[in-house]
Amino acid sequence: ELDHGIMTVYHELDPEMRLPLVPIVQNCAVPPMMPLRRAYEFGVALGAAIRSYPGLERVALVGAGGISHFLGNPRVGDIAEDFDRWFLDRLEKGELDQVLDMPDSEVELAGNGSHEIRSWLAVAGAMAPVNATRLAYEPVQPWITGMGVAQWETEER
């Protein structure tokens, strides 16, 4: 079954839930996890596959996941705002090598839930060479996570 990471976002985008949806589930929780660079490279391959298909006029890619957060341990509720802002800055500036070479142990300094940045990195890979534009960031205490919104625009609307 699809969890909140997909269905909450899908419902916000299309409350009638009629838009075609192809969910891609990445392991962002338990070892072994895909290395960060591989998550990005997966996105590059996904973007190439989407662009090569002649039958689509518009496709939206959505990477869902919190940025910094701790789950199931004494640090639940801690939010690493510095990490979150640093990560979003890297997306905006296209300086992803610093992120892609991070070992999991370094990502976990911002929380064991921070591995969800893999979803963001997959979208960044699919949209490369376009950089993200940060739309919002807020440390949301009731949700125990740093929440951000970014978009990648590839053409004029």
C-alpha positions as CSV (number, residue, x, y, z in Angstrom):
1,E,0.0,0.0,0.0
2,L,1.1,3.5,-0.7
3,D,1.8,5.5,2.5
4,H,1.6,9.2,3.4
5,G,4.8,10.0,1.6
6,I,3.0,9.5,-1.7
7,M,-0.8,9.8,-1.0
8,T,-0.7,13.1,0.9
9,V,1.2,14.8,-1.9
10,Y,-0.9,13.1,-4.6
11,H,-4.2,14.2,-2.9
12,E,-2.9,17.8,-2.6
13,L,-2.0,17.9,-6.4
14,D,-5.2,16.2,-7.5
15,P,-8.0,15.9,-4.8
16,E,-10.0,13.8,-7.2
17,M,-7.0,11.5,-7.7
18,R,-7.6,11.1,-11.4
19,L,-4.2,12.1,-12.7
20,P,-2.1,9.1,-13.8
21,L,0.4,8.2,-11.1
22,V,3.5,6.1,-11.3
23,P,4.8,5.7,-7.7
24,I,8.5,5.1,-7.3
25,V,9.4,3.9,-3.8
26,Q,13.0,4.3,-2.6
27,N,14.3,2.8,0.6
28,C,15.2,5.8,2.8
29,A,14.9,4.0,6.1
30,V,16.9,0.9,6.7
31,P,20.2,-0.5,5.5
32,P,21.2,-1.3,2.9
33,M,20.2,2.1,1.3
34,M,21.1,3.2,-2.1
35,P,24.1,5.6,-1.9
36,L,23.2,9.2,-2.4
37,R,25.0,9.5,-5.7
38,R,23.2,6.5,-7.0
39,A,19.8,8.0,-6.0
40,Y,20.8,11.1,-8.1
41,E,22.0,8.8,-11.0
42,F,18.7,6.9,-10.8
43,G,17.0,10.3,-11.3
44,V,19.2,11.1,-14.3
45,A,18.2,7.8,-15.9
46,L,14.5,8.4,-15.0
47,G,14.6,11.9,-16.6
48,A,16.2,10.5,-19.8
49,A,13.5,7.8,-20.0
50,I,10.7,10.4,-19.5
51,R,12.2,12.7,-22.1
52,S,12.6,9.9,-24.6
53,Y,9.0,8.9,-24.6
54,P,7.1,10.6,-27.4
55,G,3.6,10.2,-26.0
56,L,3.8,12.7,-23.1
57,E,3.3,16.4,-23.3
58,R,3.7,17.1,-19.6
59,V,5.0,15.2,-16.6
60,A,5.4,16.2,-13.0
61,L,8.0,14.6,-10.8
62,V,7.5,14.9,-7.1
63,G,10.0,13.9,-4.5
64,A,8.4,13.7,-1.1
65,G,10.2,13.5,2.2
66,G,11.2,15.5,5.1
67,I,14.7,17.0,5.3
68,S,16.1,16.7,8.9
69,H,14.3,14.6,11.4
70,F,14.8,11.9,14.0
71,L,12.5,8.9,14.3
72,G,12.2,6.4,17.1
73,N,15.0,7.6,19.3
74,P,15.6,10.1,22.1
75,R,16.2,13.0,19.6
76,V,12.7,12.9,18.2
77,G,11.7,16.5,17.6
78,D,15.2,17.8,17.0
79,I,15.4,19.6,13.7
80,A,18.8,20.4,12.1
81,E,17.9,23.7,10.5
82,D,21.5,24.4,9.4
83,F,21.6,21.1,7.5
84,D,18.2,21.7,5.9
85,R,19.2,25.2,4.7
86,W,22.6,24.0,3.5
87,F,20.9,21.1,1.6
88,L,18.4,23.5,-0.1
89,D,21.2,25.9,-0.9
90,R,23.1,23.1,-2.7
91,L,20.0,22.3,-4.7
92,E,19.6,25.9,-5.7
93,K,23.2,26.4,-6.6
94,G,23.7,23.1,-8.3
95,E,26.5,22.2,-6.0
96,L,25.4,18.7,-5.4
97,D,28.8,16.9,-5.3
98,Q,29.1,18.0,-1.7
99,V,25.9,16.2,-0.9
100,L,26.4,13.2,-3.2
101,D,29.6,12.2,-1.6
102,M,28.3,12.2,2.0
103,P,28.3,8.9,3.8
104,D,25.1,7.8,5.5
105,S,26.8,8.4,8.9
106,E,27.1,12.1,8.0
107,V,23.5,12.3,6.8
108,E,22.4,10.8,10.1
109,L,23.9,13.7,12.0
110,A,20.8,15.6,10.8
111,G,18.6,12.6,11.8
112,N,17.9,9.1,10.8
113,G,14.9,10.4,8.9
114,S,17.2,12.6,6.8
115,H,17.9,9.8,4.5
116,E,14.7,10.9,2.7
117,I,16.9,13.5,0.9
118,R,17.3,10.6,-1.6
119,S,13.9,11.5,-3.1
120,W,15.0,15.1,-3.5
121,L,18.2,14.0,-5.1
122,A,16.4,11.7,-7.6
123,V,14.3,14.6,-8.8
124,A,17.4,16.8,-9.0
125,G,19.0,14.2,-11.2
126,A,16.0,13.9,-13.4
127,M,15.8,17.7,-13.8
128,A,19.6,18.2,-14.4
129,P,21.1,20.5,-15.5
130,V,18.2,22.8,-14.2
131,N,18.7,23.8,-10.6
132,A,15.9,24.0,-8.0
133,T,14.3,27.2,-6.8
134,R,13.4,27.1,-3.1
135,L,9.9,28.2,-2.5
136,A,9.7,27.6,1.2
137,Y,11.4,26.2,4.3
138,E,10.1,25.9,7.8
139,P,11.1,23.8,10.8
140,V,7.7,22.3,11.6
141,Q,7.8,21.2,15.2
142,P,4.4,19.4,15.3
143,W,5.6,17.3,12.3
144,I,9.1,16.9,13.9
145,T,10.8,17.7,10.7
146,G,12.3,20.4,8.6
147,M,10.0,20.9,5.7
148,G,10.9,22.4,2.4
149,V,9.4,23.0,-1.0
150,A,11.4,23.5,-4.2
151,Q,10.6,23.4,-7.8
152,W,12.5,22.9,-11.0
153,E,11.1,24.7,-14.1
154,T,12.1,23.4,-17.5
155,E,9.9,25.5,-19.8
156,E,7.8,28.6,-19.9
157,R,4.2,28.2,-18.7
